[in-house]
Amino acid sequence: MSYTVLARRYRSNTFDELVGQAHIAQTLTNAIKSNRIAHAFLFTGTRGTGKTSSARILAKCLNCESSDRPTTTPCGKCNSCQSIARGDDIDVIEIDAASNTGVDNVREIIENAQFRPARARFKVYIIDEVHMLSKSAFNALLKTLEEPPEHVKFILATTEVEKVLPTILSRCQRYDFRNIPTREIAAHLKNVCQKENIQADDDAILLVAKSGAGSMRDALSLLDRLLSASGDRLTTETIEQLLGLPKGQQIFDLVERIGQGKVQDVLTSVDQILTRGLSAETLCSSLIDHFRNLLVLKACGKQTTLVEIPGLSVDQVFQQAQRFEPLILSQNIVILEELRRQLRSAFAGRALLDATMVRLALAGEMTRVDDLLAALGQMPSEGIKKKYKPAVISSDAGLVSEASPTAPSSVMEPVKVVGAESSHTEIPEEKDDLPAVGRVWTGGGVTSVFQAFRQNASARPVEAPILKSDPPLHSDNLEPVDPNNFTQLMQRLHAAVSEQVPTLVGFLEGGQIKDFQSDTITLEYPPDYQASARMLDRNGKRESVQKVLSQLLGRSVGLKILVSETDQKPSENKSSAPAPEDSKVASFRREEVLREPTTESSGGSQGLTLTPELTNELMENPLIRSLSETFGARIVKVE
């Protein structure tokens, strides 16, 4: 006797056995009980979700010989039920629309539908993949589908319902089959393994169920193939080896190194995984699935049922999720999905993969725009949240405003700040000639704007905001220290940071406390430790150190991070700085000398010649210096 595959042998025979489609089973059962059986049904959904099985079950319910009327519990033993289950009943005709697409095939169905069934109550037509019918065939079927003989029932099944004509859809009762949840597939597979006397680990069954991607037939077919290769014992290691999947622990370790920012270890781990025969696309898919698990656990907690993690402990993955920010996790998923699409047509796929892995590992060094602006004094240091209001374009000089239910669209409303200090209830406008956010600038020449911005930027020192609104911080584990003893304060800071946030200890190397005035501590670094200073000022690290300092001193203090100048001469100090009036005169004379000659006939605008002295002066501007250090920008022209 020939072998019958598991997908056919364990096909559902009753609505009670139908897996993952309880809503459809309940609706059809109620229709049969109340004798409200439609003449045409349309079953739609992805492959392997039970459309054909449900069509056969419905045909059994209509024609079961053990009952004198349609029943919700077919016996499965009569000739009608058994022949329908085999697919060879003369009164239940299954048609493949992919090979019967023409008008002649539909005309044959219409002619045969006029004759009564040979032995059953109803003649049932099951047309699979009905979307493959031609438009002419659909139109030929319309009249019969709308008003068939009383002994005829149509059951149409399709995976692409959008290709079915609306005139067909309007004549059928539509039932949408959903993808079967992974846990329900796993429960059915476990039941199959018990009936087949197969020993299988729970994690192995869950891995097969996940590979089915919502399709019961795909999962059963995969289980059949795995049993042929591994015998009567299924383990997670065997499945990962046969399917070419990376081990769960390998993906976990790779993500751990990505979170630690260890670029060399990340690239080494990727190379080891690829050398074992895993494709780059499969690696991307596995990383996307793992990052998705981390994101869900981070947002919903470890008690959530939205994740399946075969081969790993939920507690272990949950602990790893706590070391990532949700924004970084969602960004990583988008980056990896874009890489997966690019790998299909890329000639340098390995280079793209390595570059993406480095980008993910260095994600902690990226600075958000609002953090950068906050460091430059352009925005409050606290997070800014705006209440959503749709933008409205006014016809008055092209002004852009936020819509208000009571004010005209041309009126500018201040952006409210939620969660910040009371002094930052709105974003103040700059005191220069630059255009405000949402306004069209109508000021003077570009040179005057640049000069005004340079004067305002040099007159407004950039300092870290002082958290005056926070209450004094005290800790039972920290004894207050003398704020004037900078050496002792630095030693205590190292010890406290090592205990509370050990990941930040390395960033304090090379730094020395140089000043403590106006409740602000100045932490200065030599030029060789410029990278540590920049990293400490990003992504909330400075705020963490500032909190520890506040605990040591028993009150809220600010923290300012500086890097000593590389070309500073002994004679250059604050005491030798020129008087304010002298600096203005010198600046005026220098601009007069450097200004290029222009003529009225040429129509050109005044400009400045870019000299080394002017370049050095411009680089003292906090905004320009930050752009140069962060993005590698350089000055090429001054107008």
C-alpha positions as CSV (number, residue, x, y, z in Angstrom):
1,M,0.0,0.0,0.0
2,S,1.4,3.5,-0.9
3,Y,2.3,5.9,1.8
4,T,-0.1,8.8,2.5
5,V,1.6,12.0,3.6
6,L,0.7,13.5,7.0
7,A,-1.0,16.6,5.4
8,R,-3.6,14.3,3.9
9,R,-3.8,11.6,6.6
10,Y,-4.5,14.2,9.4
11,R,-6.8,16.4,7.4
12,S,-9.7,17.8,9.5
13,N,-12.9,15.7,9.1
14,T,-15.4,17.8,11.2
15,F,-15.8,21.4,12.2
16,D,-14.6,20.5,15.7
17,E,-11.3,19.3,14.3
18,L,-10.8,22.4,12.2
19,V,-7.7,24.1,13.6
20,G,-7.4,27.9,13.9
21,Q,-10.7,28.8,12.2
22,A,-13.2,28.7,15.1
23,H,-15.1,31.7,13.8
24,I,-15.8,30.0,10.5
25,A,-16.7,26.7,12.0
26,Q,-19.1,28.4,14.4
27,T,-20.8,30.4,11.6
28,L,-21.3,27.4,9.4
29,T,-22.5,25.3,12.3
30,N,-25.2,27.8,13.2
31,A,-26.3,28.1,9.6
32,I,-26.8,24.4,9.3
33,K,-28.7,24.2,12.7
34,S,-31.0,27.1,11.7
35,N,-31.5,25.8,8.1
36,R,-30.1,29.0,6.6
37,I,-27.7,27.4,4.2
38,A,-26.7,29.6,1.3
39,H,-26.5,28.4,-2.3
40,A,-22.9,29.8,-2.8
41,F,-19.9,30.2,-0.5
42,L,-16.6,31.8,-1.1
43,F,-13.6,30.7,1.0
44,T,-10.6,32.9,0.8
45,G,-7.2,32.9,2.6
46,T,-3.6,32.0,2.3
47,R,-2.4,28.4,1.4
48,G,-2.8,25.6,4.0
49,T,-5.3,27.4,6.2
50,G,-8.2,24.9,5.7
51,K,-10.3,26.1,2.8
52,T,-10.6,22.8,0.9
53,S,-10.9,20.9,4.2
54,S,-13.8,23.1,5.2
55,A,-15.4,22.7,1.8
56,R,-15.3,18.9,2.2
57,I,-16.6,19.1,5.8
58,L,-19.6,21.3,4.6
59,A,-20.3,18.8,1.8
60,K,-20.3,15.9,4.4
61,C,-22.7,17.9,6.6
62,L,-25.1,18.4,3.7
63,N,-25.0,14.8,2.4
64,C,-24.3,12.6,5.4
65,E,-26.5,9.4,5.0
66,S,-26.7,8.8,8.8
67,S,-29.2,11.8,9.1
68,D,-32.4,12.6,7.3
69,R,-31.4,16.3,7.0
70,P,-28.2,18.3,7.0
71,T,-26.3,17.8,10.2
72,T,-23.4,19.5,12.0
73,T,-21.8,16.2,13.0
74,P,-21.3,14.0,10.0
75,C,-20.7,10.3,10.9
76,G,-17.6,9.9,8.7
77,K,-18.5,6.2,8.2
78,C,-21.2,6.2,5.6
79,N,-20.4,5.8,1.9
80,S,-21.1,9.5,1.2
81,C,-18.7,10.7,4.0
82,Q,-15.9,8.3,3.1
83,S,-16.1,9.1,-0.7
84,I,-16.1,12.8,0.0
85,A,-13.1,12.5,2.2
86,R,-11.3,10.6,-0.6
87,G,-12.4,13.2,-3.1
88,D,-14.1,10.7,-5.5
89,D,-17.8,11.2,-4.7
90,I,-20.0,11.5,-7.9
91,D,-22.2,14.1,-6.4
92,V,-19.4,16.3,-4.9
93,I,-17.4,17.6,-7.9
94,E,-14.0,19.1,-7.2
95,I,-12.8,21.3,-10.1
96,D,-9.4,22.9,-10.4
97,A,-10.0,26.3,-12.0
98,A,-6.4,26.6,-13.0
99,S,-6.8,23.9,-15.6
100,N,-10.4,24.6,-16.5
101,T,-10.3,28.3,-17.2
102,G,-12.4,28.7,-20.3
103,V,-16.1,29.3,-21.1
104,D,-16.5,25.7,-22.4
105,N,-15.6,24.3,-19.0
106,V,-18.1,26.6,-17.2
107,R,-20.8,25.7,-19.8
108,E,-20.3,22.0,-18.9
109,I,-20.8,22.8,-15.2
110,I,-24.0,24.7,-16.1
111,E,-25.4,21.9,-18.2
112,N,-24.6,19.2,-15.6
113,A,-26.1,21.3,-12.7
114,Q,-29.6,20.8,-14.2
115,F,-29.6,17.1,-13.3
116,R,-30.3,15.9,-9.8
117,P,-27.7,14.2,-7.7
118,A,-27.3,10.4,-8.1
119,R,-27.7,9.5,-4.4
120,A,-27.1,12.5,-2.2
121,R,-29.3,15.4,-1.2
122,F,-27.2,18.1,-2.9
123,K,-24.9,18.3,-5.8
124,V,-21.9,20.3,-4.5
125,Y,-19.4,22.0,-6.8
126,I,-16.1,22.8,-5.2
127,I,-14.1,25.1,-7.5
128,D,-10.6,25.6,-6.2
129,E,-8.4,28.6,-7.2
130,V,-11.5,30.2,-8.8
131,H,-9.6,33.4,-9.5
132,M,-7.9,31.6,-12.4
133,L,-11.1,31.6,-14.4
134,S,-11.2,34.0,-17.3
135,K,-13.5,37.0,-17.4
136,S,-15.7,35.3,-20.0
137,A,-16.0,32.2,-17.8
138,F,-16.9,34.3,-14.8
139,N,-19.6,36.1,-16.8
140,A,-21.0,32.8,-18.1
141,L,-21.3,31.5,-14.5
142,L,-23.1,34.6,-13.1
143,K,-26.7,33.5,-13.8
144,T,-26.3,30.0,-12.5
145,L,-24.4,31.2,-9.5
146,E,-27.1,33.7,-8.6
147,E,-30.1,31.3,-9.1
148,P,-28.9,27.7,-9.1
149,P,-31.3,24.7,-8.9
150,E,-32.4,24.0,-5.4
151,H,-30.3,20.8,-5.3
152,V,-27.0,22.6,-6.2
153,K,-24.5,24.2,-3.9
154,F,-21.4,26.1,-5.0
155,I,-18.2,26.4,-2.9
156,L,-15.5,28.6,-4.4
157,A,-12.0,28.7,-2.9
158,T,-9.3,31.2,-3.7
159,T,-6.0,32.6,-2.4
160,E,-6.3,35.8,-4.4
161,V,-9.7,37.2,-3.8
162,E,-8.9,40.6,-5.3
163,K,-8.8,38.9,-8.7
164,V,-12.4,37.6,-8.4
165,L,-14.9,39.8,-10.2
166,P,-17.2,42.0,-7.9
167,T,-20.2,40.5,-9.6
168,I,-19.1,37.0,-8.3
169,L,-18.4,38.3,-4.8
170,S,-21.8,39.8,-4.5
171,R,-23.5,36.5,-5.2
172,C,-21.6,34.5,-2.5
173,Q,-21.3,34.4,1.2
174,R,-17.6,35.2,1.9
175,Y,-15.6,33.6,4.6
176,D,-12.0,34.8,5.3
177,F,-9.6,32.2,6.6
178,R,-6.8,33.7,8.8
179,N,-3.3,32.5,9.2
180,I,-3.2,29.8,11.9
181,P,-1.4,30.9,15.1
182,T,1.9,29.3,15.8
183,R,0.9,27.8,19.1
184,E,-2.2,26.1,17.6
185,I,-0.1,24.6,14.8
186,A,2.4,23.4,17.5
187,A,-0.4,21.8,19.5
188,H,-1.7,19.9,16.4
189,L,1.8,18.8,15.5
190,K,2.3,17.5,19.0
191,N,-0.9,15.5,18.7
192,V,0.3,14.1,15.3
193,C,3.7,13.1,16.8
194,Q,2.0,11.2,19.6
195,K,-0.2,9.3,17.2
196,E,2.8,8.5,15.0
197,N,4.9,7.4,18.1
198,I,7.5,10.1,17.4
199,Q,9.6,11.6,20.2
200,A,9.9,15.4,19.7
201,D,11.0,18.2,22.0
202,D,8.6,21.0,22.6
203,D,11.1,23.5,21.3
204,A,11.6,21.4,18.1
205,I,7.8,21.3,17.5
206,L,7.6,25.0,18.1
207,L,10.4,25.6,15.6
208,V,8.6,23.5,12.9
209,A,5.4,25.4,13.6
210,K,7.1,28.8,13.2
211,S,8.6,27.5,9.9
212,G,5.1,26.8,8.7
213,A,4.4,30.6,8.8
214,G,0.6,30.2,9.6
215,S,0.0,27.3,7.1
216,M,-0.9,23.9,8.6
217,R,-0.2,22.1,5.4
218,D,3.3,23.6,5.2
219,A,4.0,22.6,8.8
220,L,2.9,19.0,8.3
221,S,4.8,18.7,5.0
222,L,7.9,20.0,6.8
223,L,7.4,17.6,9.7
224,D,7.1,14.7,7.1
225,R,10.4,15.7,5.5
226,L,12.2,16.0,8.8
227,L,11.0,12.6,10.0
228,S,12.3,11.1,6.8
229,A,15.7,12.5,7.5
230,S,16.0,12.1,11.3
231,G,13.9,9.1,12.1
232,D,11.6,8.9,15.1
233,R,13.5,11.5,17.2
234,L,13.2,15.2,16.6
235,T,15.5,17.7,18.4
236,T,16.1,21.4,18.0
237,E,19.7,20.9,16.9
238,T,18.6,18.4,14.2
239,I,15.9,20.7,12.8
240,E,18.3,23.7,12.7
241,Q,20.9,21.5,10.9
242,L,18.4,20.1,8.4
243,L,16.7,23.4,7.6
244,G,19.9,25.4,7.5
245,L,18.9,27.7,10.4
246,P,21.3,29.4,12.8
247,K,21.3,28.1,16.3
248,G,19.2,30.3,18.6
249,Q,22.2,30.7,21.0
250,Q,24.4,31.9,18.1
251,I,21.8,34.6,17.2
252,F,21.5,35.5,20.9
253,D,25.3,35.9,21.3
254,L,25.6,37.9,18.1
255,V,22.9,40.4,19.3
256,E,24.7,40.5,22.6
257,R,27.9,41.6,20.9
258,I,25.9,44.1,18.8
259,G,24.5,45.7,21.9
260,Q,28.0,45.9,23.5
261,G,29.4,47.7,20.4
262,K,32.2,45.1,19.8
263,V,32.7,45.5,16.1
264,Q,35.4,43.0,15.8
265,D,33.5,40.3,17.7
266,V,30.4,41.0,15.6
267,L,32.2,40.5,12.3
268,T,33.9,37.4,13.6
269,S,30.5,35.9,14.7
270,V,28.9,36.7,11.3
271,D,31.8,35.0,9.5
272,Q,31.5,31.9,11.7
273,I,27.8,31.6,11.0
274,L,28.2,32.1,7.3
275,T,31.0,29.6,7.1
276,R,28.7,26.9,8.3
277,G,26.6,27.3,5.1
278,L,24.0,29.7,6.3
279,S,22.9,32.3,3.7
280,A,23.0,36.0,4.4
281,E,19.3,36.3,3.8
282,T,18.5,33.6,6.3
283,L,20.8,35.4,8.8
284,C,18.9,38.7,8.3
285,S,15.6,36.9,8.8
286,S,16.8,35.3,12.0
287,L,18.1,38.6,13.3
288,I,14.8,40.4,12.4
289,D,12.8,37.7,14.3
290,H,15.1,38.0,17.4
291,F,15.0,41.8,17.4
292,R,11.2,41.6,17.1
293,N,11.1,39.4,20.1
294,L,13.3,41.8,22.1
295,L,11.0,44.7,21.0
296,V,7.8,42.9,22.1
297,L,9.4,41.8,25.4
298,K,10.7,45.3,26.1
299,A,7.2,46.9,25.4
300,C,4.9,44.2,26.9
301,G,7.0,42.4,29.5
302,K,8.0,38.7,29.7
303,Q,4.5,37.5,30.5
304,T,3.3,38.4,26.9
305,T,2.1,35.6,24.6
306,L,3.1,37.5,21.4
307,V,6.5,35.9,21.1
308,E,7.7,32.3,20.5
309,I,11.4,31.7,21.4
310,P,12.4,28.0,20.7
311,G,15.7,26.9,22.1
312,L,16.1,29.9,24.5
313,S,14.9,30.9,27.9
314,V,12.3,33.7,28.0
315,D,14.0,35.1,31.1
316,Q,17.3,35.2,29.3
317,V,15.9,37.0,26.2
318,F,14.0,39.4,28.5
319,Q,17.2,40.4,30.3
320,Q,18.8,41.1,27.0
321,A,15.8,43.2,25.9
322,Q,16.4,45.5,28.9
323,R,19.8,46.6,27.5
324,F,18.2,48.0,24.3
325,E,16.0,51.0,23.7
326,P,12.8,50.4,21.7
327,L,13.8,53.1,19.2
328,I,17.1,51.3,18.5
329,L,15.3,47.9,18.2
330,S,12.7,49.2,15.7
331,Q,15.5,50.9,13.7
332,N,17.5,47.7,13.6
333,I,14.5,45.8,12.2
334,V,14.0,48.4,9.4
335,I,17.7,48.4,8.5
336,L,17.9,44.5,8.4
337,E,14.7,44.3,6.3
338,E,16.1,46.8,3.8
339,L,19.4,44.8,3.7
340,R,17.4,41.5,3.1
341,R,15.8,43.0,0.0
342,Q,19.0,44.4,-1.3
343,L,20.9,41.1,-1.0
344,R,18.7,39.5,-3.6
345,S,20.2,41.6,-6.4
346,A,23.5,42.9,-4.9
347,F,26.9,41.9,-6.3
348,A,28.7,42.7,-3.1
349,G,26.3,41.0,-0.7
350,R,29.0,40.2,1.9
351,A,30.2,43.8,2.0
352,L,26.7,45.1,2.5
353,L,26.2,42.6,5.3
354,D,29.4,43.5,7.1
355,A,28.7,47.2,6.7
356,T,25.2,46.8,8.2
357,M,26.5,44.8,11.1
358,V,29.0,47.5,11.9
359,R,26.2,50.1,11.6
360,L,24.1,48.1,14.1
361,A,27.1,47.7,16.5
362,L,27.8,51.5,16.4
363,A,24.2,52.5,16.8
364,G,25.0,53.7,20.4
365,E,27.3,56.4,19.0
366,M,24.6,57.9,16.8
367,T,23.3,61.2,18.1
368,R,19.6,62.2,17.7
369,V,18.9,65.6,16.2
370,D,17.1,66.9,19.3
371,D,20.0,65.8,21.5
372,L,22.4,67.6,19.2
373,L,20.4,70.8,19.3
374,A,20.0,70.5,23.1
375,A,23.8,70.3,23.5
376,L,24.1,73.5,21.4
377,G,21.5,75.3,23.5
378,Q,18.9,75.5,20.8
379,M,16.4,73.3,22.6
380,P,15.5,72.2,26.1
381,S,17.5,69.2,27.2
382,E,14.3,67.3,28.2
383,G,12.3,65.4,25.5
384,I,9.9,67.5,23.5
385,K,6.4,66.2,22.8
386,K,4.0,68.1,20.6
387,K,0.3,67.6,20.6
388,Y,-0.6,66.6,17.0
389,K,-2.3,69.2,14.9
390,P,-2.5,69.0,11.1
391,A,-0.4,71.6,9.3
392,V,-2.2,74.3,7.3
393,I,-0.6,76.3,4.5
394,S,-1.7,79.9,4.6
395,S,-1.8,82.0,1.5
396,D,-0.3,84.9,3.4
397,A,3.4,84.9,2.5
398,G,3.5,81.1,2.5
399,L,3.3,80.9,6.3
400,V,3.0,77.3,7.7
401,S,1.0,77.1,11.0
402,E,-0.7,74.4,13.1
403,A,-4.4,74.1,12.7
404,S,-6.5,75.4,15.6
405,P,-10.2,74.9,16.0
406,T,-10.7,78.5,17.2
407,A,-7.9,80.5,15.6
408,P,-7.4,81.3,11.9
409,S,-4.9,79.1,10.0
410,S,-2.5,81.9,9.5
411,V,-1.9,82.5,13.2
412,M,1.3,80.9,14.5
413,E,0.9,79.0,17.7
414,P,3.8,78.2,20.1
415,V,4.9,74.6,20.4
416,K,4.1,73.4,23.8
417,V,6.7,71.4,25.8
418,V,5.4,68.5,27.8
419,G,7.5,67.0,30.6
420,A,10.1,69.8,30.7
421,E,10.7,72.5,33.3
422,S,8.2,75.2,33.9
423,S,10.6,77.8,32.4
424,H,10.5,75.9,29.1
425,T,6.8,76.1,28.4
426,E,7.5,77.1,24.8
427,I,10.5,77.3,22.4
428,P,11.8,80.8,22.4
429,E,12.5,82.4,19.1
430,E,16.2,83.2,18.3
431,K,17.3,86.8,18.6
432,D,18.9,86.8,15.2
433,D,17.9,87.3,11.6
434,L,17.5,83.6,10.9
435,P,13.9,82.4,9.9
436,A,11.9,80.9,12.7
437,V,10.5,77.4,12.3
438,G,7.5,77.4,10.0
439,R,8.1,80.9,8.6
440,V,9.5,82.2,5.3
441,W,12.5,84.4,5.9
442,T,12.3,87.9,4.4
443,G,15.5,89.4,6.0
444,G,18.6,91.0,4.5
445,G,21.6,89.6,2.7
446,V,23.2,86.2,3.5
447,T,26.3,87.9,4.8
448,S,24.5,90.0,7.4
449,V,22.6,86.9,8.6
450,F,25.8,84.9,9.0
451,Q,27.5,87.8,10.9
452,A,24.5,88.3,13.2
453,F,24.4,84.6,13.9
454,R,28.1,84.5,14.7
455,Q,27.9,87.4,17.1
456,N,24.9,85.9,18.9
457,A,26.5,82.5,19.1
458,S,29.7,83.9,20.6
459,A,27.8,86.0,23.0
460,R,25.7,83.1,24.2
461,P,27.9,80.5,26.0
462,V,26.9,76.9,25.5
463,E,26.6,75.2,28.8
464,A,24.8,72.1,30.0
465,P,21.4,72.9,31.5
466,I,21.3,72.9,35.3
467,L,18.6,70.7,36.8
468,K,17.4,73.3,39.4
469,S,13.9,71.9,39.5
470,D,15.0,68.5,40.7
471,P,14.9,67.9,44.5
472,P,18.1,67.4,46.3
473,L,19.4,63.9,45.9
474,H,20.6,61.9,48.8
475,S,21.8,58.3,49.0
476,D,22.4,56.2,52.1
477,N,25.4,54.5,50.3
478,L,27.2,57.8,49.4
479,E,28.8,60.1,51.9
480,P,28.9,63.8,50.9
481,V,32.4,65.1,49.9
482,D,34.1,68.4,50.0
483,P,33.2,70.2,46.7
484,N,36.5,72.2,46.8
485,N,38.6,69.0,46.8
486,F,38.5,68.1,43.1
487,T,40.9,65.2,43.5
488,Q,38.8,63.5,46.2
489,L,35.6,64.3,44.3
490,M,37.0,62.7,41.1
491,Q,38.0,59.5,43.0
492,R,34.6,59.3,44.7
493,L,33.0,59.8,41.3
494,H,34.9,56.9,39.8
495,A,33.9,54.6,42.7
496,A,30.3,55.6,42.6
497,V,30.0,55.2,38.8
498,S,31.7,51.8,39.0
499,E,29.0,50.7,41.5
500,Q,25.9,52.3,39.9
501,V,26.6,52.4,36.1
502,P,29.8,50.4,35.5
503,T,29.4,50.8,31.7
504,L,30.3,54.5,32.0
505,V,33.6,54.0,34.0
506,G,35.7,53.9,30.8
507,F,34.4,57.2,29.6
508,L,35.7,58.9,32.8
509,E,39.3,57.9,32.0
510,G,41.5,61.0,31.4
511,G,39.0,63.5,32.7
512,Q,39.7,65.9,35.5
513,I,37.5,68.3,37.4
514,K,38.8,71.8,36.8
515,D,36.1,74.1,38.0
516,F,33.0,74.2,40.2
517,Q,31.0,77.5,39.9
518,S,27.3,78.4,39.8
519,D,26.3,74.8,40.7
520,T,28.1,73.6,37.5
521,I,31.1,71.2,37.5
522,T,33.5,71.4,34.6
523,L,35.0,68.1,33.6
524,E,38.0,68.7,31.3
525,Y,39.7,66.1,29.0
526,P,43.1,66.3,27.2
527,P,43.1,66.2,23.4
528,D,44.0,62.5,23.4
529,Y,40.7,61.7,25.2
530,Q,38.5,63.7,22.9
531,A,36.6,60.6,21.8
532,S,35.8,59.7,25.4
533,A,34.5,63.2,26.0
534,R,32.3,63.1,23.0
535,M,30.9,59.7,23.9
536,L,30.1,60.8,27.4
537,D,28.1,63.7,26.2
538,R,25.7,61.5,24.2
539,N,22.6,59.3,24.7
540,G,22.0,60.2,28.3
541,K,25.5,59.3,29.6
542,R,26.3,62.8,30.8
543,E,22.9,62.9,32.7
544,S,23.8,59.6,34.5
545,V,27.2,61.0,35.7
546,Q,25.5,64.3,36.6
547,K,23.0,62.3,38.8
548,V,25.9,60.6,40.6
549,L,27.6,63.9,41.2
550,S,24.4,65.3,42.7
551,Q,24.2,62.4,45.1
552,L,27.8,62.9,46.2
553,L,27.3,66.6,46.8
554,G,23.8,66.3,48.3
555,R,22.3,68.8,45.9
556,S,21.5,69.1,42.2
557,V,24.4,70.2,40.1
558,G,25.1,70.6,36.4
559,L,27.9,69.0,34.4
560,K,29.9,70.7,31.6
561,I,32.3,68.6,29.5
562,L,35.3,70.4,27.8
563,V,38.3,69.3,25.8
564,S,41.5,71.3,26.3
565,E,42.9,73.2,23.2
566,T,45.7,71.5,21.3
567,D,47.5,74.7,20.1
568,Q,47.0,76.8,23.3
569,K,50.1,78.8,24.2
570,P,51.2,79.7,27.7
571,S,50.5,83.4,27.1
572,E,47.0,82.7,25.9
573,N,44.7,82.8,28.9
574,K,41.7,84.7,30.1
575,S,43.7,87.5,31.7
576,S,45.4,88.4,28.4
577,A,42.1,88.5,26.5
578,P,41.6,91.8,24.7
579,A,39.0,94.2,26.0
580,P,35.5,94.1,24.5
581,E,36.0,97.4,22.7
582,D,39.4,96.2,21.3
583,S,37.9,93.0,20.0
584,K,35.1,94.8,18.2
585,V,37.6,97.1,16.5
586,A,39.8,94.3,15.5
587,S,36.9,92.3,14.1
588,F,35.7,95.4,12.2
589,R,39.2,96.0,10.7
590,R,39.7,92.4,9.8
591,E,36.4,92.3,7.9
592,E,37.2,95.5,6.1
593,V,40.6,94.0,5.0
594,L,39.2,90.6,4.0
595,R,36.1,91.9,2.2
596,E,36.3,91.3,-1.5
597,P,35.9,94.4,-3.8
598,T,32.6,94.5,-5.7
599,T,31.2,96.9,-8.3
600,E,27.6,98.1,-8.6
601,S,27.6,97.2,-12.3
602,S,28.4,93.5,-11.6
603,G,25.4,93.2,-9.3
604,G,27.4,90.9,-7.0
605,S,27.0,90.7,-3.2
606,Q,29.7,91.3,-0.7
607,G,31.7,88.2,0.6
608,L,34.6,87.2,2.7
609,T,37.8,85.6,1.6
610,L,38.3,82.3,3.3
611,T,41.7,82.5,5.1
612,P,43.2,80.2,7.8
613,E,42.6,82.9,10.4
614,L,39.0,83.2,9.5
615,T,38.6,79.4,9.4
616,N,40.0,79.1,12.9
617,E,37.6,81.8,14.1
618,L,34.6,80.2,12.5
619,M,35.5,76.8,14.0
620,E,35.1,78.4,17.5
621,N,31.4,78.6,16.8
622,P,29.7,75.8,18.8
623,L,27.4,74.8,15.9
624,I,30.1,74.7,13.3
625,R,32.5,72.9,15.5
626,S,29.8,70.3,16.4
627,L,28.9,69.7,12.7
628,S,32.6,69.3,11.9
629,E,33.3,66.8,14.7
630,T,30.1,64.8,14.3
631,F,29.6,64.7,10.5
632,G,33.1,65.6,9.2
633,A,31.9,68.9,7.7
634,R,34.3,71.6,6.5
635,I,34.0,75.2,5.6
636,V,34.4,75.8,1.8
637,K,32.8,79.2,1.3
638,V,31.6,82.3,3.3
639,E,29.0,84.7,1.8
